[in-house]
Amino acid sequence: MMSTNEFEGKYNLKSPGVKRLMREANELRESTEEYSAHPLEDNLFEWHFSIRGPPDSEFEGGIYHGRIILPNEYPMKPPNIILLTATTQKHGSHLGASGQHSWL
């Protein structure tokens, strides 16, 4: 389980967003064959993830890496998701949960 001691003094441990991120980090602590996700050791608001492309899709067999940047207002404001693995597909590689692209 993620320790609150490692975040004391750095984050407001009473903040709903911090509580939620710590809970989510604990829930996702064990990786699976399909995905892994975890916050950086020194930044609870930046996560790295890897996901396996779904079977029977154009992404099958691929492993895709990315970053999730969470705003201080999380969960009231959506995160930005940045796909770091280059693909040849015509899909956006930088999305927010709102569906808006940062380059528009």
Phi, psi and omega per residue, in radians:
M1 nan 2.482 3.136
M2 -1.169 2.281 -3.078
S3 -1.491 2.384 3.064
T4 -1.259 -0.404 -3.133
N5 -1.042 -0.651 -3.101
E6 -1.208 -0.253 -3.121
F7 -1.949 -0.117 3.135
E8 -1.036 2.377 -3.134
G9 1.480 -0.373 -3.139
K10 -1.715 -0.639 -3.111
Y11 -2.249 2.687 3.019
N12 -1.383 1.809 -3.054
L13 -1.215 -0.134 3.070
K14 -1.612 -0.156 3.140
S15 -1.141 2.292 3.106
P16 -1.002 -0.667 3.139
G17 -1.143 -0.755 3.126
V18 -1.140 -0.769 3.102
K19 -1.025 -0.785 -3.116
R20 -1.130 -0.771 3.140
L21 -1.109 -0.672 3.103
M22 -1.140 -0.722 3.100
R23 -1.112 -0.774 -3.136
E24 -1.144 -0.662 3.094
A25 -1.094 -0.696 3.106
N26 -1.172 -0.698 3.136
E27 -1.147 -0.562 -3.085
L28 -1.740 0.177 -3.067
R29 -0.990 -0.708 -3.136
E30 -1.579 2.091 3.110
S31 -1.259 2.735 3.034
T32 -2.078 3.124 3.067
E33 -1.214 -0.420 -3.090
E34 -1.518 -0.559 -3.066
Y35 -2.786 2.826 2.909
S36 -2.538 2.570 3.120
A37 -2.689 2.375 3.128
H38 -2.789 2.626 3.070
P39 -1.313 2.762 3.009
L40 -1.120 2.651 -3.122
E41 -1.053 -0.556 -3.070
D42 -1.914 0.153 -3.115
N43 -2.647 1.798 -3.129
L44 -1.162 -0.318 -3.079
F45 -1.693 0.123 3.011
E46 -2.254 2.130 -3.121
W47 -2.037 2.660 2.976
H48 -2.032 2.541 -3.131
F49 -2.458 2.763 2.988
S50 -2.347 2.356 3.064
I51 -2.302 2.576 3.099
R52 -1.606 2.401 3.096
G53 -1.044 2.421 -3.102
P54 -1.152 2.554 3.104
P55 -1.074 2.699 3.104
D56 1.007 0.600 3.074
S57 -2.331 2.966 3.101
E58 -1.167 -0.191 -3.134
F59 -1.761 -0.005 -3.105
E60 -0.963 2.383 3.109
G61 1.540 -0.225 -3.140
G62 -1.564 2.675 2.990
I63 -2.098 2.192 -3.007
Y64 -2.021 2.275 -3.091
H65 -1.919 2.587 3.123
G66 -2.796 3.106 3.103
R67 -2.142 2.557 3.019
I68 -2.098 2.087 3.108
I69 -1.861 2.031 -3.079
L70 -1.761 2.331 3.114
P71 -1.286 2.792 3.096
N72 -1.048 -0.426 -3.121
E73 -1.513 0.098 3.115
Y74 -0.999 2.398 0.148
P75 -1.631 0.136 -3.128
M76 -1.297 -0.393 3.039
K77 -2.090 2.502 -3.056
P78 -1.324 2.729 3.069
P79 -1.384 2.855 2.934
N80 -1.714 2.363 3.139
I81 -2.030 2.169 -3.093
I82 -2.065 2.051 3.088
L83 -1.461 2.104 -3.094
L84 -1.588 -0.451 3.140
T85 -1.348 2.174 3.118
A86 -1.245 2.433 3.059
T87 -2.228 2.853 3.072
T88 -1.671 0.081 -3.114
Q89 -1.408 2.771 -3.141
K90 -1.626 0.869 3.128
H91 -1.945 2.625 3.091
G92 -1.126 2.602 -3.140
S93 -1.962 0.035 3.117
H94 -2.446 1.806 -3.054
L95 -2.208 2.624 2.937
G96 -1.832 2.798 3.135
A97 -1.096 -0.328 3.118
S98 -1.320 -0.179 -3.123
G99 1.519 0.000 3.123
Q100 -1.523 2.492 3.111
H101 -1.679 2.408 -3.086
S102 -1.220 -0.332 -3.089
W103 -1.566 -0.047 -3.142
L104 -1.480 nan nan
